[in-house]
Amino acid sequence: MVSQIVERIRQKDQRAMSQFYQMYVKELSSVCYRYVPDEDDAKDVLQNSFVKIFTAIPTFKYQGEKPFKGWLKRIVANEALVFLRQRKKMLLTAQDMAEATDVDEEPDVEEVTPDELHRLISHLPDGYRMVVNLYVFEGYSHREIASLLGVSEHTSASQYYHAKRLLAQRIKELINDKR
């Protein structure tokens, strides 16, 4: 089914593009919002992503649903990176490291809903959020993240470490607030 839609898109079939959009908008929106939490900005990034997808589909060799979805998600993630660089919102600095206090043990994330976790991640400082998303959700290595973001591998690993500590602290605070 997807391969047929892709073929129709290659032939500039507008209905196929609309059908494709409806099939993937929700899933790709969630990828986009992980990187760009502001709704208006995320909608712009998502729109640019679909333009890129429709432009690139003619040269993409479809080899199954799983690799195809990975390709789509990478386009969205890369568009989010471009957006954040252009807006200079992504700061890979130690500005919020002091905010994360010592967290001796991992919080019990079973007590946190997926929506709450998403909200907590979306409120991380930009650099932390980018590294967490790229490392945890997209499966990039710190070497790949460093290359994508133009930083050292150590900086990527450090941002991830501090993001985890800050996120653990905020999860504990949320759990305590619930009690």
C-alpha positions, 0 to 999 in steps of 0.5 A: 500500500505505502509503496503504491502511494509513494509511486503515485507521489512520484507521478505528482498525484495530489490525492496520493500526497494528501493520503500520505500526509494523513497517514504520517502527520500524527507520527511525524508531528510527535517527532517534531514536538520532541525537538520543537515544543512551541506549537507554531514553530513545530507546525512550520518545521513539520510543513517544511519537512513534508515539502522536503519529503515530497521533493525527495521521494522521487529519488528515494528507493522504497525498501519497506515500511520500517526503513521508510519510516526511519527516513521520514523521521530523520528528515523531520529531526534534521529540519528541527535541527536546522530550525533551531540553529537558525533561531539560535535557540539551541545552546549546548552550554552549562547554563542549567547544570547547576539546576540539577542537584545530586540524584542518588537513585533513578526515579520510579518512572512507572508513576509518570505518564507518557504525556508527563514525561514528554512535557518534562523532556520538552521543558529541558534546555534546548541543548539537553533536549536535542541530545536526549531526543537524538540519542534516546529516540533516534538512536544516534551515537554521541559521535553522530550527534557531535557531527550533526550539532557541530560539537565534540563527542564529549560535549554530546555525552556531557549534555546527555549526562546532565539532561538525565540528571535534570530529568530525574530531578524533575521526575522526582519533583513531579512524583512528590507533587502527586503525593 
